[in-house]
Amino acid sequence: MTNSEAYLNVRNRLKDEVGNIIDNLVILYPGAGGGYWALARLLFPVIESIGSLKYGNRSTSKNLTDIFENELACVNPKYASYSQVIAQMYRNSLIHQDELRSISYEGKIIHWSVKLNIPSENLVITHREDVGQYWVSLDLTSLYKDLLTVCNALVDSPNNEAAERYEKWKLQKVTSQDSNTSMVNQLDQIIRPFTGTV
């Protein structure tokens, strides 16, 4: 496997899985403005995966914000401006809990606003000063298309370790001396009936 193939594999799955869902949502709900949390739940792990291939950080959040601040920022500079806020409001809340979160800061409330197929509202900040509330909109169709642009650019990028990192994703090595004894015991239970070992 080459670095290009690693990025192509991620891009092709992104197109086949998320792209088909977006296409169907746009057909079924033309002009609808929100309520697409499941789509966001699909996109953020892919962004982290691309970041993992490119940067190899141990922190998945760092892989995510690095892609927003570098590669996605080349497509739309606002991604870098709001990378940490997007990670907290959208990614962290949807990965670790069931609902998107707002952020309280300096007596103001910053909310999320999920959009689909409204590119003019991607990364737009709106506010109601009378109640001290702000909204950061994220158009998931725009984010998806911008990710495809990033993947296409990375396919041609030289000198990184994407292929090696990609191969490591596919096979987790565990030994009988592994510190996760529950995992070792469960693996033993799987293979023991077929190997005759105790």
C-alpha positions as CSV (number, residue, x, y, z in Angstrom):
1,M,0.0,0.0,0.0
2,T,1.1,3.5,-0.8
3,N,0.3,6.8,1.0
4,S,-1.9,7.7,-2.0
5,E,-3.8,4.5,-1.7
6,A,-4.4,5.1,2.0
7,Y,-6.0,8.5,1.4
8,L,-7.9,7.1,-1.6
9,N,-9.4,4.4,0.5
10,V,-10.6,6.9,3.1
11,R,-11.9,9.2,0.4
12,N,-13.7,6.4,-1.5
13,R,-15.5,5.2,1.7
14,L,-16.4,8.8,2.5
15,K,-18.0,9.2,-0.9
16,D,-19.7,5.8,-0.9
17,E,-21.1,6.0,2.7
18,V,-21.5,9.7,3.6
19,G,-21.9,11.0,0.1
20,N,-24.8,8.6,-0.6
21,I,-26.5,9.6,2.6
22,I,-26.2,13.3,1.8
23,D,-27.5,12.8,-1.7
24,N,-30.6,11.0,-0.4
25,L,-31.2,13.6,2.4
26,V,-31.0,16.5,-0.1
27,I,-33.5,14.7,-2.3
28,L,-35.9,13.8,0.5
29,Y,-35.6,17.1,2.4
30,P,-34.8,19.9,0.0
31,G,-34.2,23.2,1.7
32,A,-34.4,21.7,5.2
33,G,-32.2,23.6,7.6
34,G,-31.2,21.3,10.4
35,G,-31.5,18.2,12.5
36,Y,-28.7,16.1,10.9
37,W,-26.8,15.0,14.0
38,A,-26.4,11.4,12.6
39,L,-24.6,12.8,9.6
40,A,-22.3,14.8,11.9
41,R,-21.6,11.6,13.8
42,L,-20.5,10.0,10.6
43,L,-18.2,12.9,9.4
44,F,-16.2,13.6,12.5
45,P,-14.6,10.2,12.9
46,V,-13.6,10.4,9.2
47,I,-11.9,13.8,9.8
48,E,-10.1,12.3,12.8
49,S,-9.0,9.4,10.6
50,I,-7.6,11.7,8.0
51,G,-5.8,13.6,10.7
52,S,-4.4,10.3,12.1
53,L,-3.1,9.4,8.7
54,K,-1.6,12.8,8.1
55,Y,-0.3,13.7,11.6
56,G,-0.3,10.5,13.7
57,N,-1.1,12.2,17.0
58,R,-2.1,10.0,19.9
59,S,-4.9,12.4,20.6
60,T,-7.9,12.0,18.3
61,S,-9.0,15.5,19.1
62,K,-5.6,16.9,18.1
63,N,-5.8,15.0,14.8
64,L,-9.2,16.6,14.2
65,T,-8.2,20.1,15.0
66,D,-5.0,19.8,13.0
67,I,-7.0,18.9,9.9
68,F,-9.4,21.9,10.6
69,E,-6.5,24.3,11.2
70,N,-4.3,23.2,8.3
71,E,-5.9,21.2,5.4
72,L,-9.5,22.4,5.8
73,A,-8.4,25.9,6.4
74,C,-6.9,25.9,2.9
75,V,-10.4,25.3,1.5
76,N,-12.1,27.8,3.9
77,P,-10.0,29.8,6.4
78,K,-12.9,29.9,8.9
79,Y,-12.3,26.2,9.8
80,A,-9.0,27.3,11.5
81,S,-10.7,30.2,13.2
82,Y,-13.3,28.0,14.9
83,S,-11.5,24.6,15.1
84,Q,-11.5,24.3,18.9
85,V,-15.1,25.4,19.2
86,I,-16.3,23.0,16.5
87,A,-14.4,20.2,18.2
88,Q,-16.0,20.9,21.5
89,M,-19.6,21.6,20.4
90,Y,-19.9,19.1,17.5
91,R,-17.4,16.3,17.8
92,N,-16.9,15.9,21.5
93,S,-20.5,16.1,22.4
94,L,-21.7,13.7,19.7
95,I,-19.0,11.2,20.3
96,H,-19.2,11.2,24.1
97,Q,-22.8,12.0,24.8
98,D,-26.1,12.0,23.0
99,E,-26.7,15.6,22.4
100,L,-24.9,18.6,21.0
101,R,-23.7,21.0,23.6
102,S,-23.6,24.8,23.8
103,I,-20.7,26.7,25.4
104,S,-21.0,29.3,28.2
105,Y,-18.3,32.0,27.9
106,E,-18.1,35.4,29.6
107,G,-21.8,35.4,30.4
108,K,-22.7,34.6,26.8
109,I,-24.0,31.4,25.3
110,I,-22.6,30.0,22.1
111,H,-24.9,27.5,20.4
112,W,-24.5,25.1,17.5
113,S,-26.6,25.2,14.3
114,V,-26.5,22.2,12.0
115,K,-27.3,22.8,8.3
116,L,-27.6,20.6,5.2
117,N,-27.0,21.9,1.7
118,I,-27.0,25.5,2.7
119,P,-23.4,26.4,1.8
120,S,-23.9,30.1,2.3
121,E,-24.5,29.4,6.0
122,N,-21.4,27.3,6.5
123,L,-19.3,28.7,9.4
124,V,-21.5,31.7,9.7
125,I,-21.9,33.3,13.2
126,T,-25.2,34.8,14.1
127,H,-26.2,36.5,17.3
128,R,-28.9,38.1,19.4
129,E,-27.1,40.5,21.6
130,D,-30.3,41.3,23.6
131,V,-30.1,37.8,25.1
132,G,-26.3,37.3,24.8
133,Q,-26.6,34.3,22.5
134,Y,-24.6,33.3,19.5
135,W,-24.8,30.5,17.0
136,V,-22.0,28.8,15.0
137,S,-23.5,27.2,11.9
138,L,-22.0,24.2,10.2
139,D,-23.3,23.1,6.9
140,L,-22.5,19.4,6.7
141,T,-22.8,19.2,2.9
142,S,-20.0,21.9,2.7
143,L,-17.9,20.1,5.2
144,Y,-18.3,16.8,3.3
145,K,-17.3,18.5,0.0
146,D,-14.4,20.3,1.6
147,L,-13.2,16.9,3.0
148,L,-13.2,15.4,-0.5
149,T,-11.1,18.3,-1.6
150,V,-8.7,17.7,1.3
151,C,-8.5,14.0,0.5
152,N,-7.8,14.6,-3.2
153,A,-5.0,17.0,-2.2
154,L,-3.5,14.5,0.2
155,V,-3.5,11.7,-2.4
156,D,-0.8,13.7,-4.2
157,S,1.1,14.8,-1.0
158,P,4.6,13.3,-0.7
159,N,6.7,12.3,2.4
160,N,4.3,11.2,5.0
161,E,3.7,7.9,6.8
162,A,0.0,7.5,5.8
163,A,0.4,4.0,4.4
164,E,2.2,2.6,7.5
165,R,-0.4,4.2,9.8
166,Y,-3.3,2.9,7.6
167,E,-1.9,-0.7,7.8
168,K,-1.7,-0.4,11.6
169,W,-5.4,0.5,11.8
170,K,-6.3,-2.8,10.2
171,L,-4.6,-5.1,12.7
172,Q,-4.3,-4.7,16.4
173,K,-1.5,-6.8,18.0
174,V,-2.3,-8.4,21.3
175,T,0.0,-10.8,23.2
176,S,-0.8,-13.1,26.1
177,Q,1.3,-10.7,28.3
178,D,-1.0,-7.7,27.3
179,S,-2.0,-5.5,30.3
180,N,-5.6,-5.8,29.3
181,T,-6.2,-9.2,30.9
182,S,-10.0,-9.2,30.1
183,M,-9.1,-8.9,26.4
184,V,-6.6,-11.7,26.6
185,N,-9.1,-13.9,28.5
186,Q,-11.7,-13.3,25.9
187,L,-9.3,-13.9,23.0
188,D,-8.3,-17.2,24.7
189,Q,-12.0,-18.2,24.9
190,I,-12.4,-17.6,21.1
191,I,-9.4,-19.6,20.0
192,R,-9.2,-22.3,22.7
193,P,-12.0,-24.6,21.3
194,F,-10.2,-24.8,18.0
195,T,-6.5,-25.0,19.1
196,G,-6.9,-27.5,22.0
197,T,-4.8,-25.2,24.2
198,V,-5.6,-24.3,27.7
